């Protein structure tokens, strides 16, 4: 694993902690409390983050193999 891949994996780990540990629970709490409508943006972010991570890490690996 290269330095670049390690750096991005660390970044995505922090993003996962923030999104799934703070952002999603807060938005669900606010929605269940009746203060907001259903948070569709939260749903898109929560479902899209793992896909984005997988695609980005794979593209980093491909670039390193070609160099």
CHARMM-style PDB file with segment names, atoms N, HN, CA, C and O in Angstrom:
ATOM      1  N   UNK     1       0.850  -1.170   0.000  1.00  0.00      PROA
ATOM      2  CA  UNK     1       0.000   0.000   0.000  1.00  0.00      PROA
ATOM      3  C   UNK     1       0.900   1.239   0.000  1.00  0.00      PROA
ATOM      4  O   UNK     1       1.821   1.357   0.808  1.00  0.00      PROA
ATOM      5  N   UNK     2       0.618   2.135  -0.904  1.00  0.00      PROA
ATOM      6  HN  UNK     2      -0.130   2.040  -1.560  1.00  0.00      PROA
ATOM      7  CA  UNK     2       1.451   3.332  -1.049  1.00  0.00      PROA
ATOM      8  C   UNK     2       1.074   4.394  -0.012  1.00  0.00      PROA
ATOM      9  O   UNK     2       0.067   4.281   0.688  1.00  0.00      PROA
ATOM     10  N   UNK     3       1.917   5.427   0.059  1.00  0.00      PROA
ATOM     11  HN  UNK     3       2.734   5.518  -0.509  1.00  0.00      PROA
ATOM     12  CA  UNK     3       1.645   6.534   0.984  1.00  0.00      PROA
ATOM     13  C   UNK     3       0.358   7.246   0.606  1.00  0.00      PROA
ATOM     14  O   UNK     3      -0.414   7.649   1.476  1.00  0.00      PROA
ATOM     15  N   UNK     4       0.129   7.399  -0.677  1.00  0.00      PROA
ATOM     16  HN  UNK     4       0.756   7.071  -1.384  1.00  0.00      PROA
ATOM     17  CA  UNK     4      -1.077   8.082  -1.151  1.00  0.00      PROA
ATOM     18  C   UNK     4      -2.334   7.309  -0.744  1.00  0.00      PROA
ATOM     19  O   UNK     4      -3.309   7.890  -0.269  1.00  0.00      PROA
ATOM     20  N   UNK     5      -2.290   6.002  -0.938  1.00  0.00      PROA
ATOM     21  HN  UNK     5      -1.497   5.530  -1.324  1.00  0.00      PROA
ATOM     22  CA  UNK     5      -3.449   5.183  -0.573  1.00  0.00      PROA
ATOM     23  C   UNK     5      -3.678   5.216   0.938  1.00  0.00      PROA
ATOM     24  O   UNK     5      -4.823   5.292   1.385  1.00  0.00      PROA
ATOM     25  N   UNK     6      -2.613   5.160   1.723  1.00  0.00      PROA
ATOM     26  HN  UNK     6      -1.683   5.099   1.359  1.00  0.00      PROA
ATOM     27  CA  UNK     6      -2.749   5.230   3.182  1.00  0.00      PROA
ATOM     28  C   UNK     6      -3.365   6.553   3.608  1.00  0.00      PROA
ATOM     29  O   UNK     6      -4.219   6.598   4.493  1.00  0.00      PROA
ATOM     30  N   UNK     7      -2.916   7.648   2.958  1.00  0.00      PROA
ATOM     31  HN  UNK     7      -2.223   7.612   2.239  1.00  0.00      PROA
ATOM     32  CA  UNK     7      -3.442   8.973   3.284  1.00  0.00      PROA
ATOM     33  C   UNK     7      -4.944   9.033   2.997  1.00  0.00      PROA
ATOM     34  O   UNK     7      -5.714   9.533   3.817  1.00  0.00      PROA
ATOM     35  N   UNK     8      -5.357   8.527   1.837  1.00  0.00      PROA
ATOM     36  HN  UNK     8      -4.732   8.121   1.171  1.00  0.00      PROA
ATOM     37  CA  UNK     8      -6.770   8.577   1.483  1.00  0.00      PROA
ATOM     38  C   UNK     8      -7.609   7.625   2.338  1.00  0.00      PROA
ATOM     39  O   UNK     8      -8.755   7.934   2.661  1.00  0.00      PROA
ATOM     40  N   UNK     9      -7.049   6.477   2.703  1.00  0.00      PROA
ATOM     41  HN  UNK     9      -6.117   6.227   2.440  1.00  0.00      PROA
ATOM     42  CA  UNK     9      -7.787   5.567   3.594  1.00  0.00      PROA
ATOM     43  C   UNK     9      -8.026   6.226   4.962  1.00  0.00      PROA
ATOM     44  O   UNK     9      -9.102   6.084   5.544  1.00  0.00      PROA
ATOM     45  N   UNK    10      -7.026   6.939   5.465  1.00  0.00      PROA
ATOM     46  HN  UNK    10      -6.152   7.054   4.992  1.00  0.00      PROA
ATOM     47  CA  UNK    10      -7.176   7.653   6.731  1.00  0.00      PROA
ATOM     48  C   UNK    10      -8.249   8.737   6.606  1.00  0.00      PROA
ATOM     49  O   UNK    10      -9.076   8.908   7.501  1.00  0.00      PROA
ATOM     50  N   UNK    11      -8.228   9.465   5.485  1.00  0.00      PROA
ATOM     51  HN  UNK    11      -7.556   9.325   4.758  1.00  0.00      PROA
ATOM     52  CA  UNK    11      -9.240  10.496   5.236  1.00  0.00      PROA
ATOM     53  C   UNK    11     -10.644   9.890   5.210  1.00  0.00      PROA
ATOM     54  O   UNK    11     -11.562  10.420   5.835  1.00  0.00      PROA
ATOM     55  N   UNK    12     -10.807   8.785   4.491  1.00  0.00      PROA
ATOM     56  HN  UNK    12     -10.061   8.354   3.983  1.00  0.00      PROA
ATOM     57  CA  UNK    12     -12.133   8.150   4.404  1.00  0.00      PROA
ATOM     58  C   UNK    12     -12.569   7.578   5.753  1.00  0.00      PROA
ATOM     59  O   UNK    12     -13.760   7.577   6.066  1.00  0.00      PROA
ATOM     60  N   UNK    13     -11.622   7.093   6.552  1.00  0.00      PROA
ATOM     61  HN  UNK    13     -10.654   7.093   6.298  1.00  0.00      PROA
ATOM     62  CA  UNK    13     -11.981   6.602   7.878  1.00  0.00      PROA
ATOM     63  C   UNK    13     -12.548   7.735   8.730  1.00  0.00      PROA
ATOM     64  O   UNK    13     -13.545   7.550   9.429  1.00  0.00      PROA
ATOM     65  N   UNK    14     -11.913   8.906   8.673  1.00  0.00      PROA
ATOM     66  HN  UNK    14     -11.103   9.056   8.105  1.00  0.00      PROA
ATOM     67  CA  UNK    14     -12.424  10.062   9.415  1.00  0.00      PROA
ATOM     68  C   UNK    14     -13.789  10.496   8.890  1.00  0.00      PROA
ATOM     69  O   UNK    14     -14.668  10.874   9.664  1.00  0.00      PROA
ATOM     70  N   UNK    15     -13.960  10.441   7.577  1.00  0.00      PROA
ATOM     71  HN  UNK    15     -13.246  10.134   6.948  1.00  0.00      PROA
ATOM     72  CA  UNK    15     -15.255  10.794   6.998  1.00  0.00      PROA
ATOM     73  C   UNK    15     -16.337   9.830   7.452  1.00  0.00      PROA
ATOM     74  O   UNK    15     -17.454  10.251   7.753  1.00  0.00      PROA
ATOM     75  N   UNK    16     -16.020   8.538   7.505  1.00  0.00      PROA
ATOM     76  HN  UNK    16     -15.113   8.196   7.261  1.00  0.00      PROA
ATOM     77  CA  UNK    16     -16.988   7.544   7.975  1.00  0.00      PROA
ATOM     78  C   UNK    16     -17.365   7.820   9.429  1.00  0.00      PROA
ATOM     79  O   UNK    16     -18.541   7.762   9.787  1.00  0.00      PROA
ATOM     80  N   UNK    17     -16.379   8.115  10.257  1.00  0.00      PROA
ATOM     81  HN  UNK    17     -15.424   8.162   9.966  1.00  0.00      PROA
ATOM     82  CA  UNK    17     -16.663   8.405  11.663  1.00  0.00      PROA
ATOM     83  C   UNK    17     -17.559   9.622  11.789  1.00  0.00      PROA
ATOM     84  O   UNK    17     -18.520   9.608  12.557  1.00  0.00      PROA
ATOM     85  N   UNK    18     -17.254  10.675  11.040  1.00  0.00      PROA
ATOM     86  HN  UNK    18     -16.473  10.686  10.416  1.00  0.00      PROA
ATOM     87  CA  UNK    18     -18.072  11.886  11.104  1.00  0.00      PROA
ATOM     88  C   UNK    18     -19.472  11.645  10.556  1.00  0.00      PROA
ATOM     89  O   UNK    18     -20.457  11.993  11.208  1.00  0.00      PROA
ATOM     90  N   UNK    19     -19.577  11.055   9.366  1.00  0.00      PROA
ATOM     91  HN  UNK    19     -18.777  10.772   8.837  1.00  0.00      PROA
ATOM     92  CA  UNK    19     -20.882  10.872   8.722  1.00  0.00      PROA
ATOM     93  C   UNK    19     -21.761   9.925   9.522  1.00  0.00      PROA
ATOM     94  O   UNK    19     -22.900  10.265   9.845  1.00  0.00      PROA
ATOM     95  N   UNK    20     -21.245   8.729   9.850  1.00  0.00      PROA
ATOM     96  HN  UNK    20     -20.320   8.453   9.588  1.00  0.00      PROA
ATOM     97  CA  UNK    20     -22.068   7.721  10.512  1.00  0.00      PROA
ATOM     98  C   UNK    20     -22.141   7.894  12.022  1.00  0.00      PROA
ATOM     99  O   UNK    20     -23.046   7.357  12.660  1.00  0.00      PROA
ATOM    100  N   UNK    21     -21.210   8.629  12.600  1.00  0.00      PROA
ATOM    101  HN  UNK    21     -20.475   9.066  12.082  1.00  0.00      PROA
ATOM    102  CA  UNK    21     -21.215   8.811  14.050  1.00  0.00      PROA
ATOM    103  C   UNK    21     -21.887  10.095  14.506  1.00  0.00      PROA
ATOM    104  O   UNK    21     -22.410  10.161  15.618  1.00  0.00      PROA
ATOM    105  N   UNK    22     -21.878  11.119  13.652  1.00  0.00      PROA
ATOM    106  HN  UNK    22     -21.454  11.065  12.749  1.00  0.00      PROA
ATOM    107  CA  UNK    22     -22.430  12.413  14.056  1.00  0.00      PROA
ATOM    108  C   UNK    22     -23.561  12.871  13.140  1.00  0.00      PROA
ATOM    109  O   UNK    22     -24.668  13.150  13.602  1.00  0.00      PROA
ATOM    110  N   UNK    23     -23.275  12.947  11.834  1.00  0.00      PROA
ATOM    111  HN  UNK    23     -22.376  12.720  11.459  1.00  0.00      PROA
ATOM    112  CA  UNK    23     -24.215  13.549  10.882  1.00  0.00      PROA
ATOM    113  C   UNK    23     -25.520  12.754  10.757  1.00  0.00      PROA
ATOM    114  O   UNK    23     -26.605  13.327  10.864  1.00  0.00      PROA
ATOM    115  N   UNK    24     -25.423  11.450  10.532  1.00  0.00      PROA
ATOM    116  HN  UNK    24     -24.542  10.984  10.445  1.00  0.00      PROA
ATOM    117  CA  UNK    24     -26.622  10.623  10.358  1.00  0.00      PROA
ATOM    118  C   UNK    24     -27.459  10.574  11.635  1.00  0.00      PROA
ATOM    119  O   UNK    24     -28.666  10.807  11.565  1.00  0.00      PROA
ATOM    120  N   UNK    25     -26.870  10.278  12.809  1.00  0.00      PROA
ATOM    121  HN  UNK    25     -25.890  10.089  12.867  1.00  0.00      PROA
ATOM    122  CA  UNK    25     -27.697  10.259  14.016  1.00  0.00      PROA
ATOM    123  C   UNK    25     -28.355  11.610  14.318  1.00  0.00      PROA
ATOM    124  O   UNK    25     -29.509  11.655  14.745  1.00  0.00      PROA
ATOM    125  N   UNK    26     -27.637  12.695  14.101  1.00  0.00      PROA
ATOM    126  HN  UNK    26     -26.699  12.659  13.755  1.00  0.00      PROA
ATOM    127  CA  UNK    26     -28.207  14.022  14.344  1.00  0.00      PROA
ATOM    128  C   UNK    26     -29.403  14.269  13.439  1.00  0.00      PROA
ATOM    129  O   UNK    26     -30.451  14.714  13.908  1.00  0.00      PROA
ATOM    130  N   UNK    27     -29.260  13.985  12.146  1.00  0.00      PROA
ATOM    131  HN  UNK    27     -28.408  13.624  11.765  1.00  0.00      PROA
ATOM    132  CA  UNK    27     -30.359  14.206  11.221  1.00  0.00      PROA
ATOM    133  C   UNK    27     -31.549  13.299  11.515  1.00  0.00      PROA
ATOM    134  O   UNK    27     -32.696  13.732  11.412  1.00  0.00      PROA
ATOM    135  N   UNK    28     -31.289  12.051  11.879  1.00  0.00      PROA
ATOM    136  HN  UNK    28     -30.357  11.699  11.963  1.00  0.00      PROA
ATOM    137  CA  UNK    28     -32.395  11.154  12.239  1.00  0.00      PROA
ATOM    138  C   UNK    28     -33.097  11.632  13.508  1.00  0.00      PROA
ATOM    139  O   UNK    28     -34.323  11.578  13.600  1.00  0.00      PROA
ATOM    140  N   UNK    29     -32.332  12.093  14.470  1.00  0.00      PROA
ATOM    141  HN  UNK    29     -31.336  12.137  14.395  1.00  0.00      PROA
ATOM    142  CA  UNK    29     -32.916  12.615  15.699  1.00  0.00      PROA
ATOM    143  C   UNK    29     -33.801  13.831  15.411  1.00  0.00      PROA
ATOM    144  O   UNK    29     -34.906  13.950  15.942  1.00  0.00      PROA
ATOM    145  N   UNK    30     -33.299  14.724  14.565  1.00  0.00      PROA
ATOM    146  HN  UNK    30     -32.402  14.627  14.134  1.00  0.00      PROA
ATOM    147  CA  UNK    30     -34.077  15.915  14.215  1.00  0.00      PROA
ATOM    148  C   UNK    30     -35.341  15.535  13.447  1.00  0.00      PROA
ATOM    149  O   UNK    30     -36.396  16.134  13.654  1.00  0.00      PROA
ATOM    150  N   UNK    31     -35.240  14.544  12.562  1.00  0.00      PROA
ATOM    151  HN  UNK    31     -34.383  14.057  12.393  1.00  0.00      PROA
ATOM    152  CA  UNK    31     -36.401  14.103  11.793  1.00  0.00      PROA
ATOM    153  C   UNK    31     -37.436  13.427  12.702  1.00  0.00      PROA
ATOM    154  O   UNK    31     -38.634  13.688  12.595  1.00  0.00      PROA
ATOM    155  N   UNK    32     -36.962  12.567  13.587  1.00  0.00      PROA
ATOM    156  HN  UNK    32     -35.988  12.354  13.675  1.00  0.00      PROA
ATOM    157  CA  UNK    32     -37.882  11.883  14.501  1.00  0.00      PROA
ATOM    158  C   UNK    32     -38.504  12.849  15.505  1.00  0.00      PROA
ATOM    159  O   UNK    32     -39.608  12.612  15.996  1.00  0.00      PROA
ATOM    160  N   UNK    33     -37.805  13.922  15.807  1.00  0.00      PROA
ATOM    161  HN  UNK    33     -36.909  14.114  15.409  1.00  0.00      PROA
ATOM    162  CA  UNK    33     -38.329  14.940  16.704  1.00  0.00      PROA
ATOM    163  C   UNK    33     -39.359  15.837  16.045  1.00  0.00      PROA
ATOM    164  O   UNK    33     -40.022  16.622  16.724  1.00  0.00      PROA
ATOM    165  N   UNK    34     -39.501  15.733  14.739  1.00  0.00      PROA
ATOM    166  HN  UNK    34     -38.963  15.096  14.188  1.00  0.00      PROA
ATOM    167  CA  UNK    34     -40.499  16.510  14.030  1.00  0.00      PROA
ATOM    168  C   UNK    34     -40.038  17.899  13.639  1.00  0.00      PROA
ATOM    169  O   UNK    34     -40.854  18.722  13.224  1.00  0.00      PROA
ATOM    170  N   UNK    35     -38.768  18.176  13.761  1.00  0.00      PROA
ATOM    171  HN  UNK    35     -38.105  17.507  14.098  1.00  0.00      PROA
ATOM    172  CA  UNK    35     -38.261  19.507  13.439  1.00  0.00      PROA
ATOM    173  C   UNK    35     -37.974  19.698  11.956  1.00  0.00      PROA
ATOM    174  O   UNK    35     -37.900  20.832  11.484  1.00  0.00      PROA
ATOM    175  N   UNK    36     -37.812  18.608  11.215  1.00  0.00      PROA
ATOM    176  HN  UNK    36     -37.872  17.686  11.599  1.00  0.00      PROA
ATOM    177  CA  UNK    36     -37.442  18.694   9.808  1.00  0.00      PROA
ATOM    178  C   UNK    36     -38.209  17.648   9.013  1.00  0.00      PROA
ATOM    179  O   UNK    36     -38.802  16.725   9.571  1.00  0.00      PROA
ATOM    180  N   UNK    37     -38.182  17.821   7.674  1.00  0.00      PROA
ATOM    181  HN  UNK    37     -37.701  18.572   7.221  1.00  0.00      PROA
ATOM    182  CA  UNK    37     -38.693  16.779   6.800  1.00  0.00      PROA
ATOM    183  C   UNK    37     -37.647  15.672   6.713  1.00  0.00      PROA
ATOM    184  O   UNK    37     -36.549  15.808   7.251  1.00  0.00      PROA
ATOM    185  N   UNK    38     -37.989  14.575   6.033  1.00  0.00      PROA
ATOM    186  HN  UNK    38     -38.882  14.465   5.596  1.00  0.00      PROA
ATOM    187  CA  UNK    38     -37.038  13.468   5.920  1.00  0.00      PROA
ATOM    188  C   UNK    38     -35.758  13.953   5.241  1.00  0.00      PROA
ATOM    189  O   UNK    38     -35.828  14.587   4.189  1.00  0.00      PROA
ATOM    190  N   UNK    39     -34.614  13.673   5.810  1.00  0.00      PROA
ATOM    191  HN  UNK    39     -34.557  13.157   6.664  1.00  0.00      PROA
ATOM    192  CA  UNK    39     -33.330  14.178   5.271  1.00  0.00      PROA
ATOM    193  C   UNK    39     -32.820  13.332   4.101  1.00  0.00      PROA
ATOM    194  O   UNK    39     -32.009  12.425   4.291  1.00  0.00      PROA
ATOM    195  N   UNK    40     -33.296  13.632   2.900  1.00  0.00      PROA
ATOM    196  HN  UNK    40     -33.954  14.369   2.745  1.00  0.00      PROA
ATOM    197  CA  UNK    40     -32.876  12.877   1.721  1.00  0.00      PROA
ATOM    198  C   UNK    40     -31.396  13.078   1.411  1.00  0.00      PROA
ATOM    199  O   UNK    40     -30.745  12.160   0.914  1.00  0.00      PROA
ATOM    200  N   UNK    41     -30.856  14.254   1.694  1.00  0.00      PROA
ATOM    201  HN  UNK    41     -31.385  15.000   2.099  1.00  0.00      PROA
ATOM    202  CA  UNK    41     -29.429  14.499   1.461  1.00  0.00      PROA
ATOM    203  C   UNK    41     -28.588  13.569   2.325  1.00  0.00      PROA
ATOM    204  O   UNK    41     -27.573  13.043   1.868  1.00  0.00      PROA
ATOM    205  N   UNK    42     -29.002  13.368   3.566  1.00  0.00      PROA
ATOM    206  HN  UNK    42     -29.826  13.796   3.937  1.00  0.00      PROA
ATOM    207  CA  UNK    42     -28.285  12.469   4.462  1.00  0.00      PROA
ATOM    208  C   UNK    42     -28.293  11.053   3.902  1.00  0.00      PROA
ATOM    209  O   UNK    42     -27.284  10.350   3.962  1.00  0.00      PROA
ATOM    210  N   UNK    43     -29.413  10.642   3.368  1.00  0.00      PROA
ATOM    211  HN  UNK    43     -30.233  11.212   3.320  1.00  0.00      PROA
ATOM    212  CA  UNK    43     -29.531   9.305   2.805  1.00  0.00      PROA
ATOM    213  C   UNK    43     -28.578   9.127   1.621  1.00  0.00      PROA
ATOM    214  O   UNK    43     -27.914   8.097   1.504  1.00  0.00      PROA
ATOM    215  N   UNK    44     -28.516  10.119   0.758  1.00  0.00      PROA
ATOM    216  HN  UNK    44     -29.056  10.955   0.854  1.00  0.00      PROA
ATOM    217  CA  UNK    44     -27.606  10.054  -0.386  1.00  0.00      PROA
ATOM    218  C   UNK    44     -26.155  10.014   0.025  1.00  0.00      PROA
ATOM    219  O   UNK    44     -25.365   9.259  -0.542  1.00  0.00      PROA
ATOM    220  N   UNK    45     -25.799  10.820   1.007  1.00  0.00      PROA
ATOM    221  HN  UNK    45     -26.441  11.433   1.467  1.00  0.00      PROA
ATOM    222  CA  UNK    45     -24.417  10.844   1.482  1.00  0.00      PROA
ATOM    223  C   UNK    45     -24.064   9.525   2.158  1.00  0.00      PROA
ATOM    224  O   UNK    45     -22.987   8.978   1.923  1.00  0.00      PROA
ATOM    225  N   UNK    46     -24.951   9.016   2.987  1.00  0.00      PROA
ATOM    226  HN  UNK    46     -25.826   9.460   3.178  1.00  0.00      PROA
ATOM    227  CA  UNK    46     -24.674   7.776   3.727  1.00  0.00      PROA
ATOM    228  C   UNK    46     -24.554   6.579   2.790  1.00  0.00      PROA
ATOM    229  O   UNK    46     -23.763   5.671   3.047  1.00  0.00      PROA
ATOM    230  N   UNK    47     -25.318   6.567   1.722  1.00  0.00      PROA
ATOM    231  HN  UNK    47     -25.960   7.304   1.513  1.00  0.00      PROA
ATOM    232  CA  UNK    47     -25.228   5.450   0.774  1.00  0.00      PROA
ATOM    233  C   UNK    47     -24.110   5.636  -0.241  1.00  0.00      PROA
ATOM    234  O   UNK    47     -23.562   4.652  -0.739  1.00  0.00      PROA
ATOM    235  N   UNK    48     -23.765   6.867  -0.552  1.00  0.00      PROA
ATOM    236  HN  UNK    48     -24.211   7.666  -0.148  1.00  0.00      PROA
ATOM    237  CA  UNK    48     -22.767   7.130  -1.573  1.00  0.00      PROA
ATOM    238  C   UNK    48     -21.330   7.086  -1.091  1.00  0.00      PROA
ATOM    239  O   UNK    48     -20.426   6.835  -1.889  1.00  0.00      PROA
ATOM    240  N   UNK    49     -21.094   7.321   0.187  1.00  0.00      PROA
ATOM    241  HN  UNK    49     -21.828   7.524   0.835  1.00  0.00      PROA
ATOM    242  CA  UNK    49     -19.724   7.372   0.700  1.00  0.00      PROA
ATOM    243  C   UNK    49     -18.952   6.066   0.505  1.00  0.00      PROA
ATOM    244  O   UNK    49     -17.810   6.126   0.048  1.00  0.00      PROA
ATOM    245  N   UNK    50     -19.500   4.895   0.820  1.00  0.00      PROA
ATOM    246  HN  UNK    50     -20.427   4.846   1.191  1.00  0.00      PROA
ATOM    247  CA  UNK    50     -18.724   3.661   0.595  1.00  0.00      PROA
ATOM    248  C   UNK    50     -18.427   3.405  -0.885  1.00  0.00      PROA
ATOM    249  O   UNK    50     -17.357   2.903  -1.230  1.00  0.00      PROA
ATOM    250  N   UNK    51     -19.370   3.748  -1.746  1.00  0.00      PROA
ATOM    251  HN  UNK    51     -20.239   4.156  -1.466  1.00  0.00      PROA
ATOM    252  CA  UNK    51     -19.163   3.557  -3.184  1.00  0.00      PROA
ATOM    253  C   UNK    51     -18.070   4.494  -3.684  1.00  0.00      PROA
ATOM    254  O   UNK    51     -17.208   4.099  -4.469  1.00  0.00      PROA
ATOM    255  N   UNK    52     -18.117   5.750  -3.216  1.00  0.00      PROA
ATOM    256  HN  UNK    52     -18.817   6.071  -2.579  1.00  0.00      PROA
ATOM    257  CA  UNK    52     -17.109   6.728  -3.607  1.00  0.00      PROA
ATOM    258  C   UNK    52     -15.727   6.279  -3.136  1.00  0.00      PROA
ATOM    259  O   UNK    52     -14.755   6.392  -3.883  1.00  0.00      PROA
ATOM    260  N   UNK    53     -15.629   5.774  -1.915  1.00  0.00      PROA
ATOM    261  HN  UNK    53     -16.419   5.682  -1.308  1.00  0.00      PROA
ATOM    262  CA  UNK    53     -14.344   5.318  -1.374  1.00  0.00      PROA
ATOM    263  C   UNK    53     -13.790   4.171  -2.210  1.00  0.00      PROA
ATOM    264  O   UNK    53     -12.613   4.178  -2.572  1.00  0.00      PROA
ATOM    265  N   UNK    54     -14.621   3.200  -2.515  1.00  0.00      PROA
ATOM    266  HN  UNK    54     -15.577   3.195  -2.221  1.00  0.00      PROA
ATOM    267  CA  UNK    54     -14.179   2.035  -3.276  1.00  0.00      PROA
ATOM    268  C   UNK    54     -13.655   2.452  -4.650  1.00  0.00      PROA
ATOM    269  O   UNK    54     -12.580   2.015  -5.062  1.00  0.00      PROA
ATOM    270  N   UNK    55     -14.402   3.288  -5.354  1.00  0.00      PROA
ATOM    271  HN  UNK    55     -15.275   3.644  -5.019  1.00  0.00      PROA
ATOM    272  CA  UNK    55     -13.987   3.728  -6.686  1.00  0.00      PROA
ATOM    273  C   UNK    55     -12.698   4.540  -6.629  1.00  0.00      PROA
ATOM    274  O   UNK    55     -11.823   4.364  -7.477  1.00  0.00      PROA
ATOM    275  N   UNK    56     -12.569   5.413  -5.656  1.00  0.00      PROA
ATOM    276  HN  UNK    56     -13.280   5.556  -4.968  1.00  0.00      PROA
ATOM    277  CA  UNK    56     -11.383   6.257  -5.558  1.00  0.00      PROA
ATOM    278  C   UNK    56     -10.140   5.438  -5.223  1.00  0.00      PROA
ATOM    279  O   UNK    56      -9.089   5.639  -5.832  1.00  0.00      PROA
ATOM    280  N   UNK    57     -10.243   4.523  -4.270  1.00  0.00      PROA
ATOM    281  HN  UNK    57     -11.096   4.360  -3.775  1.00  0.00      PROA
ATOM    282  CA  UNK    57      -9.099   3.674  -3.899  1.00  0.00      PROA
ATOM    283  C   UNK    57      -8.691   2.803  -5.088  1.00  0.00      PROA
ATOM    284  O   UNK    57      -7.500   2.615  -5.336  1.00  0.00      PROA
ATOM    285  N   UNK    58      -9.667   2.272  -5.822  1.00  0.00      PROA
ATOM    286  HN  UNK    58     -10.635   2.425  -5.621  1.00  0.00      PROA
ATOM    287  CA  UNK    58      -9.336   1.464  -7.005  1.00  0.00      PROA
ATOM    288  C   UNK    58      -8.635   2.297  -8.066  1.00  0.00      PROA
ATOM    289  O   UNK    58      -7.711   1.805  -8.713  1.00  0.00      PROA
ATOM    290  N   UNK    59      -9.048   3.545  -8.262  1.00  0.00      PROA
ATOM    291  HN  UNK    59      -9.799   3.944  -7.736  1.00  0.00      PROA
ATOM    292  CA  UNK    59      -8.378   4.388  -9.254  1.00  0.00      PROA
ATOM    293  C   UNK    59      -6.949   4.719  -8.816  1.00  0.00      PROA
ATOM    294  O   UNK    59      -6.059   4.809  -9.662  1.00  0.00      PROA
ATOM    295  N   UNK    60      -6.713   4.899  -7.530  1.00  0.00      PROA
ATOM    296  HN  UNK    60      -7.436   4.825  -6.843  1.00  0.00      PROA
ATOM    297  CA  UNK    60      -5.351   5.137  -7.027  1.00  0.00      PROA
ATOM    298  C   UNK    60      -4.479   3.917  -7.296  1.00  0.00      PROA
ATOM    299  O   UNK    60      -3.336   4.052  -7.731  1.00  0.00      PROA
ATOM    300  N   UNK    61      -5.016   2.728  -7.039  1.00  0.00      PROA
ATOM    301  HN  UNK    61      -5.945   2.618  -6.686  1.00  0.00      PROA
ATOM    302  CA  UNK    61      -4.249   1.500  -7.284  1.00  0.00      PROA
ATOM    303  C   UNK    61      -3.915   1.336  -8.763  1.00  0.00      PROA
ATOM    304  O   UNK    61      -2.803   0.938  -9.110  1.00  0.00      PROA
ATOM    305  N   UNK    62      -4.878   1.644  -9.635  1.00  0.00      PROA
ATOM    306  HN  UNK    62      -5.781   1.968  -9.353  1.00  0.00      PROA
ATOM    307  CA  UNK    62      -4.628   1.532 -11.076  1.00  0.00      PROA
ATOM    308  C   UNK    62      -3.550   2.501 -11.524  1.00  0.00      PROA
ATOM    309  O   UNK    62      -2.690   2.137 -12.326  1.00  0.00      PROA
ATOM    310  N   UNK    63      -3.578   3.721 -11.024  1.00  0.00      PROA
ATOM    311  HN  UNK    63      -4.277   4.017 -10.372  1.00  0.00      PROA
ATOM    312  CA  UNK    63      -2.561   4.716 -11.395  1.00  0.00      PROA
ATOM    313  C   UNK    63      -1.176   4.276 -10.942  1.00  0.00      PROA
ATOM    314  O   UNK    63      -0.195   4.470 -11.660  1.00  0.00      PROA
ATOM    315  N   UNK    64      -1.092   3.682  -9.750  1.00  0.00      PROA
ATOM    316  HN  UNK    64      -1.889   3.524  -9.167  1.00  0.00      PROA
ATOM    317  CA  UNK    64       0.211   3.240  -9.232  1.00  0.00      PROA
ATOM    318  C   UNK    64       0.751   2.048 -10.008  1.00  0.00      PROA
ATOM    319  O   UNK    64       1.964   1.920 -10.170  1.00  0.00      PROA
ATOM    320  N   UNK    65      -0.116   1.182 -10.485  1.00  0.00      PROA
ATOM    321  HN  UNK    65      -1.102   1.286 -10.353  1.00  0.00      PROA
ATOM    322  CA  UNK    65       0.337   0.019 -11.244  1.00  0.00      PROA
ATOM    323  C   UNK    65       0.826   0.427 -12.625  1.00  0.00      PROA
ATOM    324  O   UNK    65       1.724  -0.208 -13.177  1.00  0.00      PROA
ATOM    325  N   UNK    66       0.247   1.477 -13.184  1.00  0.00      PROA
ATOM    326  HN  UNK    66      -0.482   1.994 -12.735  1.00  0.00      PROA
ATOM    327  CA  UNK    66       0.646   1.919 -14.529  1.00  0.00      PROA
ATOM    328  C   UNK    66       1.922   2.750 -14.513  1.00  0.00      PROA
ATOM    329  O   UNK    66       2.564   2.903 -15.552  1.00  0.00      PROA
ATOM    330  N   UNK    67       2.293   3.276 -13.389  1.00  0.00      PROA
ATOM    331  HN  UNK    67       1.771   3.152 -12.545  1.00  0.00      PROA
ATOM    332  CA  UNK    67       3.481   4.150 -13.307  1.00  0.00      PROA
ATOM    333  C   UNK    67       4.718   3.356 -13.115  1.00  0.00      PROA
ATOM    334  OT1 UNK    67       5.807   3.922 -13.025  1.00  0.00      PROA
TER     335      UNK     67
END
